[in-house]
Amino acid sequence: MKIFSSIAIRAPLLAAALLSATGGVAGEAPPADPLRSVQWENMYGLYLAGRPVVFDNRVLVLAPQAAENSLEVPVLVDAGALGRVEKILVIADLNPLPKVLEFYPRESRARIGFRVKLQQSTPIRAAVLTADDKVWHVGGVWVDAAGGGCTAPSVGSGGADWVARLGQVHGRLWDRGAEQSRLRFDVIHPMDTGLASGIPVFHVENIEIRDQDQLLAEIRPFEPVSENPVFTLDLPGRGAVQIRGRDNNGNRFRASVPPPAAAGKAASGAAR
């Protein structure tokens, strides 16, 4: 299988500065940032301008205060207390590529766990749109990181068999009671940011979780998501689910995860 890559040139902070210079929402300044980030105004202008913003303690962002490994910092976002959620946007203010992922819960709970690469100490924020689609509800936390996570080359792609393993999926479902289940799965993929010398951008860009023909949840990862990304979601029902995805080079992958009662072996699948 040939892998065709392309290099994307991005300048998110410059774009943010230009947007924020226009005044954000109808010329209004962004609300004061409780995390006191020097990049908050730029993050607001680039990602949140166009709707009011409220800092909301119902948006939980859990991460280690000090990251042991800047290449894979665990993060959990839970906005279930807001009720029906349409979209969760995760950003890391001081990353060279701040946009981490978009999560569309659809039929699932507004809760997602993942791992992220950090270039330096930074706030990690979750901005949430509810069903009324009028206000961003924002929560966040500072993470102290030694840095370098975004500019380091992937580890797995240095192996001789990485192309053969590209897109393999391993997953499992756990019974959570009350007709709910928890899904955890990983995808074998280098998730290259394009910031390591000579290595172009190469990342998973879309994942769908389905129950037969029903779309239960959708994840749109970006370059800062860690290599061989791992995701944890809470889903309705206790049946088997299908995972479908693609990366920015058009490689596709698919896997089926058996229901909790039969989850003794991992799901399997590959890019194609």
Secondary structure, DSSP 4 states (H G I P E B T S, - for coil): -----------HHHHHHHHHHTTSGGGPPPPPPTT--TTHHHHIIIIITTS-EEE-TTSEEE--SB-S-TT-EEEEEE-GGGSSEEEEEEEETTSSS-EEEEEE-TTS-SEEEEEE--SSSEEEEEEEEETT---EEEEEEEEB----TTTSPPSGGGSTTHHHHTT-EEEEEEEEETTEEEEEEEE----B-S-STT---B-EEEEEEEETTEEEEEEEE-TTBPSS-EEEEEEESSS-EEEEEEETTS-EEEEEE--GGGTTS---EEE-
